[in-house]
Structures are given as structure tokens and as C-alpha cells.
Amino acid sequence: MFVVKTFRFVQVPLNLQLRTMHLLKNKAYINGEWVSARSDKVFEVTNPATGEVIGTAPDMDVVDAQHAIDSASRAFATWQDTTAKERSRYLRNWFDLMVKNLESLAKIVTLESGKPLVEARGEVFYGNSFVEFFSEETRRIQGEIIPSPVANRKILVEKQPIGVAGLITPWNFPHAMITRKAGAALAAGCTCVIKPAEDTPFTALALMELAHEAGFPKGVVNVVTSSRGNAPGIGNLLCQSPLVAGISFTGSTQVGKLLYKQCSSGIKRLGLELGGNAPFIVYKSADVDSAVKGAMGSKFRNCGQTCVAANRFFVQSDIYDSFVEKLTNEIKALKIGNGEEPDVQVGPLINQAQFEKVTTLVQDAVSKGAKVLVGGKGAPQHGRLFYEPTVLTDIKDDMRVYSEEVFGPVVNIFRFNTEEESVAMANNTERGLAGYFYSRDVSQIFRVARKLEVGMCGVNEGMISTAEAPFGGVKESGLGREGSHHGIEEFTYVKYVALGNL
């Protein structure tokens, strides 16, 4: 049984509304209990739109993390033996509760990440879809019987859960990155220790409250919160603990490489969804209006702070002026502000470090000759972490924006003449997560889709993520896939059983 609480949101500040919500937790969740750090230390979480303190969360360290790992390991002993139908029911219960509490979850996402409320609702809907999908997919984790070369022998193959999974998630999608990982791990029969980003712990804890209400046994799902200072130690413990069978991480390529190295001593199963540098190519045959619409959706969702955001725009000379003019006009019309306010389309950057990074990249480009068509500076009238949606042209290869992921509301536009030139420029990066291009030339569509060095390709489409499709990249954008049936494969191993003398 569960009770869905209702709230009146009439001229009441969002942070005050949330203080009455049963989903807003200020303790971590380990072994089915709400706990403080052993040290009793806490860290503050602030609203990036206002700078106000939302609340505090436990500042846990490796001692607390070890408690969570031990709890997950004990729980795995019995959770791995549950039937697919039983796991499906737990996940479905969790999904149903998340649907019923969508608005409360969205408000928490907006409060701690800064994204507009309409986007937060979209993220929760998207994140929920992974739990729904994996609640169904758990009953389709199938083995096989392989024809034997020996008459009296049977070759059986089955998939089994790997064990305890350490899930390290980012701040830009605090709901969806947890559900995409945990949904697959739990469906496979694994138990989880989740380490959410220090900027956005409350969404993770809200999800744990709903998991608790859904009836998951103690220790099956655990959340360890910590400040930025304690995060490296906890990450290292998850990577090196013999009780943790696999790590799934979403974040920067730099941190991903460190975790890769730390996991090597234990030869752990490793899933890495790392940084991107997505090209967005517009060919002369494209529907320009459609391309502009796709560019806006791909670039400015969450203030450009998405790993699949279009980062480098390549536009063919024939339509360059038309595309740039239409895109710039659309960008000028964007409404900036606090995500709580109606009709806001662009919120703040997540923290001061991210604001300084975006500012530095733009200043570097301008100092080397880039032209600013719109924006190009902070927007302090809205708050200290707001940055104006920006368009830069005349980009050169010695500018940092040419090779670095901006992770902010900045459009960098390049001009090209031939298809070969566009593909070479698009592939001239160490990253290969997502890529986009617009064309109405069928032959060109198949050529370019094959040649782009990315794990995901949007053709005449700027929004490509869905629970049913495999999410992941190539080159330095990571290892493995999330979502789809491939997502479950990351949390299973294949066992071969030979039955002889039959």
C-alpha cells in the first residue's frame, strides 16, 4: 500500500513546497534504512538558479560506502535467485510509483539541477520509461541450446547476474541516469550501490523512497551521498572492492579513464558513457526549417549540458546564410530564467566551475577571431550562473571550442563545401558519442550515416534517446551500451553448461 500525497502549489516558493514533500530526504539509503554519515558530517546542496541552500545531505566516506557494498553483497545472495517474474513485479511497482509522483520528482530535479520544469517533467517521463522497459525485458533474458558435435552431449548457455553493481551518475540527468542503469542491473538480478553527483543528491534519494515503497528487499538498492571531496575515495573503493563485480559510470572522459585504470586490478565489468563532441551537419538538400528545429532541441536542452548535445555545427555553403539567420533568430527568442517560472526555456549552468569553463572557451574563441552573432557573455540579471545563449562563427582549428566539449549554450558554426570535407571535419575528434545530420538525398543519408564515427546517429532528427535503443559511443566516448536489451547484457555474464553421457 502507498499513499499519494497532494499539494497545493499556489504562490508558494518551490523550495517551501518541497519541504512538505515526503520524497525530499536528507539522509542516505543503505540496507533499507535512512542513515546519516558515520561521521555525522553533511554538505549543502544549492539551487543553481538562485544560490539558495535547498538542504543538506550526508557527507559519506569510504567507511559508509563499504557498509553499502557489504549490504548489497549480502542482498545479492538471495536477490540473484528471484525469478524474472518477481523482479519484473518489483520494477513495475517502482515504475507505477514514479508515474504517480512525476510532478514531485520533476520539481526536485528543477530545484537542484536548475533545468526548466517542463524539461524536468520530460526527464522524469524519460527516466521512468527505462524502469518500465526493463520490468518487461527482465522476462526475456534468455539462454540458448547449441547443437553439439557429440551425439550424447547437450550444450546449454544461460545468462546470470554479475553481482553487485556500482553505479556512478552525473548531475545533468539526475533521474534518468539512475533509472537507466539501475533498471537494467536490477532486471538482470544484480544489486546496486549508487553514488549520485554531489550537485544533485536529492533526486536519487527521492527515487530510493519510491523504491522502498515498492518493496525492494533490504540491500538491493543503496545510495551513498558525499561532497566533492569524498567522491574520489568512494569511486576508488567501488572500483577496487572485490565485492563489487561491475561499474557503470556516466561523466567526463577524464574521470572515466581514471576509473578504467582503477578497475583493471580486479578485471571488473565496466560500462563507461563519457564525453561527446557531437557534430551537427546540414547539407544543401536539407529542409532548413527542420534542421533549425532539430538544432534547437539538440543544443539547448538543459542549457546545453547534455553529453549528446550538438557541439560543432557544419553547414554547407549553399544554405549557410539561410540556416545561420534562422537559427540565430530562434536563439534570440529563447526565454532565460529560473526553471520554476512559466515558459522558461534556458536555465542556469550547474555550478561556478561550469560557468567559468563556458566563459573561458568563448573568450578564447573571440580573442582568436571568432565572431559573436548573439550572446557571448553571462546574464547576471538572472543570476550568477546564467549564460546567454550564444552563436559563434568564423571558428578556426586553434580555438578551444573546435576540439573541446562546451557543455553550455554555445553554438559553434563552421562552413563547408563538400560532403567529404564535412565528414572529415566531423570525425576529427577523439570523441564519438552522438552525431546528427540533415539531408534529403537518400544516397547521401546512407553514405554519411555509415562514415560518421559515432555510436548514435540522428538523421533528420535532433532527439534520439529512447529506452528501446542502445545508448553509447565509440573512441573515447566510452564502453558498452545502456538502454535496450543490450543494456541488460552489461550486467550479465554467459555461462556454458555441458551435459555429457546422455
C-alpha positions in Angstrom: 0.0 0.0 0.0 1.1 3.5 -0.6 -0.4 7.0 -0.3 -0.1 9.6 -3.0 0.1 13.0 -1.3 -1.4 16.0 -2.9 0.0 19.5 -2.6 -1.3 23.0 -3.4 1.2 24.9 -5.5 -0.3 28.4 -5.3 2.1 31.4 -5.0 4.4 29.4 -2.8 8.2 29.2 -3.5 9.3 25.9 -4.8 11.8 25.3 -2.0 9.0 25.8 0.5 6.7 23.4 -1.3 9.3 20.7 -1.4 9.9 20.9 2.4 6.4 19.4 2.8 7.1 16.6 0.3 7.6 13.1 1.6 10.1 12.5 -1.3 12.6 15.1 -0.1 15.1 13.2 2.0 18.2 14.5 3.9 19.7 11.1 4.7 21.3 8.4 2.6 19.7 5.0 1.9 21.6 1.9 2.9 20.3 -1.6 3.6 16.7 -0.4 3.5 17.3 2.3 6.1 17.7 6.1 6.1 21.1 6.8 7.6 23.5 9.6 8.3 27.2 9.5 7.6 29.1 7.7 10.3 30.9 11.0 10.9 27.6 12.9 11.1 29.1 15.3 8.5 26.8 16.9 5.9 27.2 19.1 2.8 24.9 21.7 1.4 23.1 21.5 -1.8 22.2 24.7 -3.5 19.7 25.8 -6.2 21.8 26.9 -9.2 19.2 29.4 -10.3 19.0 31.3 -7.0 22.1 30.2 -5.0 19.8 29.3 -2.1 20.6 26.3 0.0 18.0 23.6 -0.6 19.1 21.4 2.2 21.9 19.1 3.4 22.8 15.6 2.6 25.2 13.1 4.4 28.8 13.7 3.5 29.8 10.0 3.5 33.2 8.5 3.1 34.7 5.1 2.3 33.5 3.7 5.6 29.9 4.4 4.8 30.5 3.2 1.2 31.9 -0.1 2.5 28.7 -0.5 4.6 26.6 -0.1 1.4 28.8 -2.6 -0.5 28.5 -5.1 2.3 24.7 -4.7 2.4 24.4 -5.1 -1.4 26.7 -8.2 -1.3 24.5 -9.8 1.4 21.4 -9.0 -0.5 22.7 -10.4 -3.8 22.9 -13.9 -2.2 19.1 -14.1 -2.3 18.2 -11.5 -4.9 20.0 -13.4 -7.6 17.7 -16.3 -7.0 14.5 -14.4 -7.5 12.5 -15.3 -10.6 12.3 -13.0 -13.6 8.6 -12.6 -12.9 9.3 -11.5 -9.3 11.9 -8.9 -10.4 9.6 -7.7 -13.0 6.9 -7.1 -10.4 9.3 -5.1 -8.2 10.3 -2.9 -11.1 6.8 -2.4 -12.2 5.8 -1.3 -8.7 8.7 1.2 -8.7 7.6 2.5 -12.1 4.0 2.9 -11.1 5.0 4.9 -8.1 7.3 7.1 -10.1 4.4 7.8 -12.5 2.1 8.8 -9.7 4.8 11.1 -8.2 6.0 12.5 -11.5 5.3 16.1 -10.6 7.1 15.9 -7.2 10.1 14.3 -8.8 10.2 16.9 -11.5 10.1 19.7 -9.0 13.1 18.2 -7.2 15.0 17.9 -10.4 14.4 21.5 -11.2 15.3 22.7 -7.8 18.7 21.0 -7.7 19.7 21.0 -11.3 18.2 24.3 -12.5 16.6 22.9 -15.6 13.2 24.3 -16.6 10.3 22.5 -15.1 8.9 21.4 -18.5 12.3 19.8 -19.2 12.4 18.2 -15.7 9.0 16.6 -16.4 10.4 15.3 -19.7 13.4 13.8 -17.9 11.2 12.1 -15.3 9.0 10.7 -18.1 12.1 9.5 -20.0 13.7 8.1 -16.8 10.6 6.3 -15.8 10.4 4.6 -19.3 13.7 2.7 -18.6 12.2 1.1 -15.5 9.1 0.2 -17.4 11.1 -1.2 -20.3 13.4 -3.3 -18.0 10.4 -4.5 -16.0 9.3 -6.1 -19.2 12.7 -7.1 -20.5 13.7 -9.0 -17.4 11.4 -11.8 -18.5 13.3 -12.0 -21.9 16.8 -12.7 -20.5 17.1 -15.9 -22.4 19.7 -18.6 -22.9 20.2 -21.0 -25.7 20.8 -24.6 -26.7 23.6 -25.0 -29.1 23.8 -28.1 -31.4 26.5 -30.4 -30.0 29.2 -32.0 -32.2 28.9 -35.1 -29.9 25.7 -37.2 -30.1 25.3 -37.8 -26.3 26.1 -34.2 -25.2 23.9 -31.1 -24.7 25.4 -27.6 -24.8 23.4 -25.2 -22.7 24.1 -21.5 -22.4 22.5 -19.3 -19.7 22.9 -15.7 -18.5 23.5 -15.0 -14.9 23.8 -11.7 -12.9 27.4 -10.4 -12.4 26.8 -9.4 -8.7 27.0 -6.1 -7.0 27.0 -3.2 -9.4 28.5 0.2 -8.6 26.6 3.0 -10.4 28.2 6.4 -10.5 25.8 9.0 -12.0 26.1 12.7 -13.2 24.2 15.8 -12.3 22.8 16.7 -15.7 20.2 13.9 -15.7 19.9 13.0 -12.0 16.8 10.9 -12.5 17.3 9.3 -15.9 20.9 8.2 -15.4 20.0 6.3 -12.3 16.9 4.6 -13.7 18.7 3.7 -17.0 21.5 1.9 -15.0 19.6 0.6 -12.0 16.6 -0.7 -14.1 18.9 -2.9 -16.2 21.0 -4.1 -13.2 18.0 -5.0 -11.1 16.3 -6.7 -14.0 19.4 -8.9 -14.5 19.4 -9.9 -10.9 22.2 -7.6 -9.6 22.1 -5.4 -6.5 23.2 -1.8 -6.6 25.3 0.8 -4.8 24.5 4.2 -6.3 26.8 7.2 -6.0 24.9 10.3 -7.3 26.6 13.6 -8.2 27.2 15.9 -5.2 25.2 18.7 -7.0 22.1 16.6 -7.3 21.7 14.0 -4.5 18.0 14.7 -3.7 16.6 13.2 -6.9 18.5 10.0 -6.1 17.1 9.9 -2.6 13.6 10.5 -3.8 13.9 7.6 -6.1 15.1 5.5 -3.2 12.0 6.5 -1.2 9.8 5.2 -4.0 12.0 2.0 -4.3 11.4 1.5 -0.6 7.7 1.9 -1.0 7.8 -0.5 -4.0 9.0 -3.2 -1.6 12.6 -3.9 -2.8 14.3 -6.1 -0.2 16.9 -4.6 2.1 20.2 -4.0 0.5 19.1 -4.5 -3.1 19.4 -0.8 -3.8 21.6 1.6 -1.9 22.5 5.3 -2.3 25.7 6.8 -0.9 25.9 10.6 -0.9 29.0 12.7 -0.5 30.6 16.0 -1.1 33.1 16.5 -4.0 36.0 16.0 -1.6 34.9 12.4 -0.6 33.8 11.4 -4.1 37.2 10.2 -5.4 37.8 7.9 -2.4 34.3 6.3 -2.8 34.8 5.9 -6.5 38.1 4.1 -5.9 36.6 1.8 -3.4 33.8 0.8 -5.7 36.4 0.1 -8.4 38.7 -1.9 -6.3 36.4 -3.7 -3.8 36.4 -7.5 -4.5 32.7 -7.4 -3.6 31.8 -5.2 -6.5 31.5 -7.0 -9.8 31.0 -4.2 -12.2 31.0 -0.4 -12.5 28.7 1.8 -14.7 29.8 5.4 -14.9 28.4 8.4 -16.8 30.6 11.5 -16.8 33.7 13.1 -18.2 36.2 11.2 -20.3 39.0 12.2 -17.9 37.3 10.6 -14.9 36.2 7.6 -17.0 39.9 6.9 -17.8 40.8 7.1 -14.1 38.0 4.6 -13.2 39.1 2.3 -16.1 42.6 2.2 -14.6 41.3 1.6 -11.1 39.1 -1.3 -12.3 41.9 -3.0 -14.0 43.3 -4.7 -10.9 40.0 -6.6 -10.5 39.2 -7.1 -14.2 35.7 -5.7 -13.4 32.9 -5.5 -15.9 32.9 -1.8 -16.9 30.4 0.4 -18.7 31.5 4.0 -19.5 29.3 6.6 -21.0 31.7 9.5 -21.4 32.0 12.9 -23.0 30.9 13.8 -26.5 31.7 16.3 -29.2 28.7 15.8 -31.4 28.8 17.1 -35.0 25.6 18.6 -36.5 25.8 18.7 -40.3 23.4 20.5 -42.5 23.6 19.6 -46.2 22.3 21.7 -49.1 19.5 19.3 -49.7 18.2 19.6 -46.1 14.9 21.1 -45.1 16.4 24.1 -43.4 13.5 24.8 -41.1 13.5 21.2 -39.9 17.3 21.4 -39.3 16.9 24.6 -37.3 14.2 23.0 -35.2 16.4 19.9 -34.6 19.3 22.1 -33.7 17.4 24.0 -31.1 16.2 20.8 -29.4 19.6 19.1 -29.6 21.6 22.1 -28.4 19.7 23.9 -25.8 18.1 21.2 -23.7 19.3 21.6 -20.2 21.2 24.7 -21.2 23.4 22.7 -23.5 24.6 20.5 -20.6 23.9 17.1 -22.2 26.5 14.6 -23.5 24.7 14.2 -26.8 24.2 18.0 -27.3 25.3 19.2 -30.8 28.6 20.8 -30.2 30.0 21.6 -33.7 27.7 22.8 -36.4 28.8 22.2 -40.0 26.7 24.0 -42.6 27.1 23.6 -46.4 27.9 26.9 -48.1 24.8 26.9 -50.4 22.5 27.2 -47.4 24.9 28.6 -44.8 23.4 32.2 -44.6 19.8 31.0 -44.5 20.5 28.4 -41.7 22.5 30.8 -39.6 20.0 33.6 -39.9 17.0 31.4 -39.0 18.9 29.7 -36.1 20.1 33.0 -34.7 16.5 34.4 -34.7 15.3 31.3 -32.9 18.0 31.7 -30.3 17.3 35.3 -29.7 13.7 34.4 -28.8 14.7 31.9 -26.1 13.4 32.9 -22.6 16.1 32.7 -19.9 15.3 32.4 -16.2 14.6 30.3 -13.1 13.2 27.0 -14.1 10.3 27.4 -11.7 8.9 30.3 -13.8 6.4 29.6 -16.6 7.7 29.4 -20.2 11.4 29.5 -19.3 13.4 27.6 -21.9 17.0 28.1 -20.7 18.1 27.8 -17.0 21.4 28.2 -15.3 24.6 26.3 -15.6 25.0 23.8 -12.8 27.9 25.4 -10.8 30.6 28.1 -10.8 33.2 25.8 -12.4 30.9 25.1 -15.4 30.2 28.8 -15.7 33.9 29.6 -15.8 34.6 26.9 -18.3 32.0 28.2 -20.8 33.1 31.8 -20.3 36.8 30.9 -20.8 36.0 28.9 -24.0 34.0 31.7 -25.5 36.6 34.3 -24.6 39.4 32.2 -26.1 37.5 31.9 -29.4 36.7 35.6 -29.5 40.3 36.5 -28.8 41.4 34.4 -31.8 38.9 36.0 -34.2 35.6 34.3 -33.7 32.5 36.5 -34.4 29.7 36.7 -31.9 26.3 36.9 -33.6 24.3 36.7 -30.3 25.1 36.3 -26.6 28.7 35.8 -25.7 28.6 36.7 -22.0 27.0 35.9 -18.7 23.5 37.0 -17.8 23.8 38.3 -14.2 20.4 39.9 -14.3 19.0 36.4 -13.9 21.6 35.0 -11.5 25.4 34.4 -11.3 25.3 31.0 -13.1 23.3 32.1 -16.1 24.9 32.4 -19.5 23.4 33.9 -22.6 22.6 31.5 -25.5 25.5 32.2 -27.9 26.3 31.9 -31.6 29.9 31.9 -32.7 31.1 31.9 -36.4 34.5 32.1 -38.1 35.7 29.3 -35.9 39.3 28.1 -36.5 41.1 24.9 -35.5 43.3 26.7 -33.0 40.3 27.7 -30.9 39.5 25.5 -27.9 35.8 25.3 -28.9 37.0 23.5 -32.1 38.1 20.4 -30.1 36.6 20.7 -26.6 33.0 19.9 -25.5 31.5 23.2 -24.4 28.7 21.7 -22.2 26.8 25.0 -22.3 24.5 27.1 -24.5 27.1 27.9 -27.2 26.7 27.2 -30.9 29.9 27.0 -32.9 29.3 27.2 -36.7 31.6 26.1 -39.5 31.2 26.4 -43.2 32.0 23.6 -45.6 31.7 22.9 -49.3 31.8 19.1 -50.0 30.4 16.1 -48.3 33.9 14.6 -47.9 35.0 17.8 -46.2 32.1 17.6 -43.7 32.7 14.0 -42.7 36.4 14.6 -42.3 35.8 17.6 -40.0 33.1 15.8 -38.0 35.3 12.8 -37.4 38.3 15.0 -36.4 37.9 14.4 -32.7 38.8 11.8 -30.1 35.1 11.5 -29.1 32.4 9.6 -30.8 29.2 9.6 -28.8 26.4 11.1 -31.0 26.2 12.8 -34.4 23.5 14.4 -36.4 23.0 15.4 -40.0 20.2 16.7 -42.2 19.8 15.7 -45.8 17.0 14.7 -48.2 19.4 12.9 -50.5 18.8 9.2 -49.9 22.2 8.0 -51.2 23.9 10.7 -49.1 22.0 9.6 -46.0 23.3 6.0 -46.2 26.9 7.2 -47.0 27.2 9.7 -44.2 25.5 7.5 -41.6 28.0 4.8 -42.3 31.0 7.0 -42.3 30.4 9.1 -39.2 32.5 7.7 -36.3 29.8 7.8 -33.6 27.8 5.3 -31.6 24.5 7.0 -32.3 23.4 8.9 -35.4 20.4 11.1 -35.8 19.4 11.6 -39.4 16.9 14.5 -39.8 16.3 14.1 -36.1 17.8 16.0 -33.2 16.3 14.0 -30.3 17.4 10.3 -30.5 17.4 8.9 -26.9 14.8 6.3 -26.0 14.7 3.3 -23.7 14.3 0.9 -26.6 17.6 1.9 -28.3 21.2 1.2 -27.3 22.9 4.4 -25.9 26.7 4.7 -26.0 29.7 5.8 -28.0 32.9 4.8 -29.7 36.5 6.0 -29.4 37.0 7.9 -26.1 33.2 8.3 -25.6 33.1 5.1 -23.7 32.4 1.3 -23.5 29.2 -0.7 -23.6 25.6 0.3 -24.1 22.7 1.4 -21.9 19.1 1.0 -22.7 17.5 -1.7 -25.0 18.2 -5.3 -24.4 21.9 -4.5 -24.8 21.7 -2.6 -21.5 21.0 -5.8 -19.6 23.9 -7.6 -21.2 26.2 -5.2 -19.4 25.1 -6.7 -16.1 25.1 -10.4 -17.0 27.7 -13.0 -17.9 27.3 -16.0 -20.1 27.7 -19.5 -18.5 28.2 -22.6 -20.7 27.0 -25.9 -19.2 28.0 -29.1 -20.9 25.7 -32.1 -20.2 27.6 -35.3 -21.1 26.9 -39.0 -21.3 23.2 -38.6 -22.0 
